[in-house]
Amino acid sequence: MSIFLKTPVEMMQLMAHRVKTKRLALNLTQEGISARSGVSLGSLKRFESTGQISLESLLKLAHAVNALSDFEDLFQPESQRTSLFEPNKSTKIRQRGKLK
């Protein structure tokens, strides 16, 4: 269990800053990455200034800056192992939640 201290808005802004940093490291203009990724220039400018972007556009930008694989582990189930000395017990995967 980890403690996460960033809000969703802070995380959006951090991701926007990282994409911009990668874009500049690749010596690309906003127009250049827009053309390479297929994300409109307006969406890219809004993302870099506010952090707001659709998931599809974010993934397109990540692909354009060679960072798409960073999303591979997102939402992976956590290990069910409780001890290093006990084998993992296979558990049934939930089909629906019970909390409202």
C-alpha atoms as a printed R data frame, in Angstrom:
    type eleno elety resid chain resno       x       y       z
1   ATOM     1    CA   MET     A     1   0.000   0.000   0.000
2   ATOM     2    CA   SER     A     2   1.392   3.373  -0.953
3   ATOM     3    CA   ILE     A     3   0.458   6.879   0.098
4   ATOM     4    CA   PHE     A     4  -0.219   9.131  -2.867
5   ATOM     5    CA   LEU     A     5  -0.082  12.826  -2.071
6   ATOM     6    CA   LYS     A     6  -0.929  14.361  -5.451
7   ATOM     7    CA   THR     A     7  -4.433  15.385  -6.455
8   ATOM     8    CA   PRO     A     8  -5.778  14.413  -9.891
9   ATOM     9    CA   VAL     A     9  -5.287  18.014 -11.087
10  ATOM    10    CA   GLU     A    10  -1.666  18.020  -9.882
11  ATOM    11    CA   MET     A    11  -1.090  14.694 -11.626
12  ATOM    12    CA   MET     A    12  -2.563  16.057 -14.881
13  ATOM    13    CA   GLN     A    13  -0.262  19.078 -14.702
14  ATOM    14    CA   LEU     A    14   2.739  16.876 -13.933
15  ATOM    15    CA   MET     A    15   2.004  14.647 -16.937
16  ATOM    16    CA   ALA     A    16   1.613  17.720 -19.164
17  ATOM    17    CA   HIS     A    17   4.969  19.032 -17.949
18  ATOM    18    CA   ARG     A    18   6.624  15.658 -18.628
19  ATOM    19    CA   VAL     A    19   5.222  15.432 -22.158
20  ATOM    20    CA   LYS     A    20   6.388  18.982 -22.869
21  ATOM    21    CA   THR     A    21   9.856  18.169 -21.476
22  ATOM    22    CA   LYS     A    22  10.085  15.048 -23.667
23  ATOM    23    CA   ARG     A    23   8.861  17.034 -26.694
24  ATOM    24    CA   LEU     A    24  11.553  19.649 -26.155
25  ATOM    25    CA   ALA     A    25  14.220  16.979 -25.559
26  ATOM    26    CA   LEU     A    26  13.280  15.566 -28.989
27  ATOM    27    CA   ASN     A    27  13.614  19.114 -30.371
28  ATOM    28    CA   LEU     A    28   9.990  19.100 -31.587
29  ATOM    29    CA   THR     A    29   7.721  22.110 -31.871
30  ATOM    30    CA   GLN     A    30   4.094  21.924 -30.812
31  ATOM    31    CA   GLU     A    31   3.188  21.815 -34.490
32  ATOM    32    CA   GLY     A    32   5.660  18.981 -35.069
33  ATOM    33    CA   ILE     A    33   4.376  16.733 -32.294
34  ATOM    34    CA   SER     A    34   0.809  17.566 -33.291
35  ATOM    35    CA   ALA     A    35   1.486  16.348 -36.815
36  ATOM    36    CA   ARG     A    36   3.365  13.229 -35.654
37  ATOM    37    CA   SER     A    37   0.749  12.224 -33.098
38  ATOM    38    CA   GLY     A    38  -2.463  13.180 -34.874
39  ATOM    39    CA   VAL     A    39  -3.527  15.298 -31.881
40  ATOM    40    CA   SER     A    40  -4.877  18.699 -32.879
41  ATOM    41    CA   LEU     A    41  -2.674  21.674 -32.124
42  ATOM    42    CA   GLY     A    42  -5.421  23.216 -29.984
43  ATOM    43    CA   SER     A    43  -5.699  20.072 -27.852
44  ATOM    44    CA   LEU     A    44  -1.928  19.964 -27.415
45  ATOM    45    CA   LYS     A    45  -1.745  23.629 -26.387
46  ATOM    46    CA   ARG     A    46  -4.606  23.139 -23.896
47  ATOM    47    CA   PHE     A    47  -2.883  20.046 -22.499
48  ATOM    48    CA   GLU     A    48   0.466  21.771 -22.028
49  ATOM    49    CA   SER     A    49  -1.153  24.738 -20.280
50  ATOM    50    CA   THR     A    50  -3.880  23.049 -18.187
51  ATOM    51    CA   GLY     A    51  -3.195  19.305 -18.210
52  ATOM    52    CA   GLN     A    52  -6.614  18.567 -19.730
53  ATOM    53    CA   ILE     A    53  -6.697  16.044 -22.577
54  ATOM    54    CA   SER     A    54  -8.629  12.966 -23.640
55  ATOM    55    CA   LEU     A    55  -7.157   9.565 -22.866
56  ATOM    56    CA   GLU     A    56  -6.878   8.738 -26.572
57  ATOM    57    CA   SER     A    57  -4.944  11.935 -27.270
58  ATOM    58    CA   LEU     A    58  -2.701  11.355 -24.260
59  ATOM    59    CA   LEU     A    59  -1.836   7.889 -25.557
60  ATOM    60    CA   LYS     A    60  -1.153   9.292 -29.037
61  ATOM    61    CA   LEU     A    61   1.219  11.873 -27.550
62  ATOM    62    CA   ALA     A    62   2.918   9.205 -25.440
63  ATOM    63    CA   HIS     A    63   3.431   7.146 -28.605
64  ATOM    64    CA   ALA     A    64   4.908  10.161 -30.404
65  ATOM    65    CA   VAL     A    65   7.503  10.687 -27.638
66  ATOM    66    CA   ASN     A    66   8.288   6.950 -27.265
67  ATOM    67    CA   ALA     A    67   6.611   6.661 -23.859
68  ATOM    68    CA   LEU     A    68   3.557   4.533 -24.663
69  ATOM    69    CA   SER     A    69   5.029   1.546 -22.809
70  ATOM    70    CA   ASP     A    70   4.853   3.618 -19.592
71  ATOM    71    CA   PHE     A    71   1.113   2.898 -19.579
72  ATOM    72    CA   GLU     A    72   1.554  -0.905 -19.706
73  ATOM    73    CA   ASP     A    73   1.481  -1.387 -15.929
74  ATOM    74    CA   LEU     A    74  -1.360   1.030 -15.224
75  ATOM    75    CA   PHE     A    75  -4.210  -0.670 -13.329
76  ATOM    76    CA   GLN     A    76  -2.434  -4.039 -13.112
77  ATOM    77    CA   PRO     A    77  -3.806  -6.162 -10.273
78  ATOM    78    CA   GLU     A    78  -1.672  -6.103  -7.165
79  ATOM    79    CA   SER     A    79  -0.016  -9.300  -6.072
80  ATOM    80    CA   GLN     A    80  -2.153 -11.433  -3.777
81  ATOM    81    CA   ARG     A    81   0.915 -12.835  -2.023
82  ATOM    82    CA   THR     A    82   0.859 -12.248   1.723
83  ATOM    83    CA   SER     A    83   4.175 -13.917   2.490
84  ATOM    84    CA   LEU     A    84   7.367 -14.575   0.593
85  ATOM    85    CA   PHE     A    85   7.275 -18.134   1.911
86  ATOM    86    CA   GLU     A    86   3.717 -19.003   0.864
87  ATOM    87    CA   PRO     A    87   2.797 -19.599  -2.763
88  ATOM    88    CA   ASN     A    88   0.267 -17.289  -4.385
89  ATOM    89    CA   LYS     A    89  -3.257 -18.544  -3.923
90  ATOM    90    CA   SER     A    90  -5.275 -18.242  -7.063
91  ATOM    91    CA   THR     A    91  -8.326 -16.138  -6.353
92  ATOM    92    CA   LYS     A    92 -11.457 -15.757  -8.404
93  ATOM    93    CA   ILE     A    93 -11.523 -12.509 -10.384
94  ATOM    94    CA   ARG     A    94 -14.480 -10.317  -9.449
95  ATOM    95    CA   GLN     A    95 -17.099  -9.831 -12.134
96  ATOM    96    CA   ARG     A    96 -18.930  -7.008 -10.338
97  ATOM    97    CA   GLY     A    97 -18.531  -4.787  -7.311
98  ATOM    98    CA   LYS     A    98 -20.818  -4.848  -4.300
99  ATOM    99    CA   LEU     A    99 -20.394  -1.303  -2.952
100 ATOM   100    CA   LYS     A   100 -22.528   1.594  -4.162
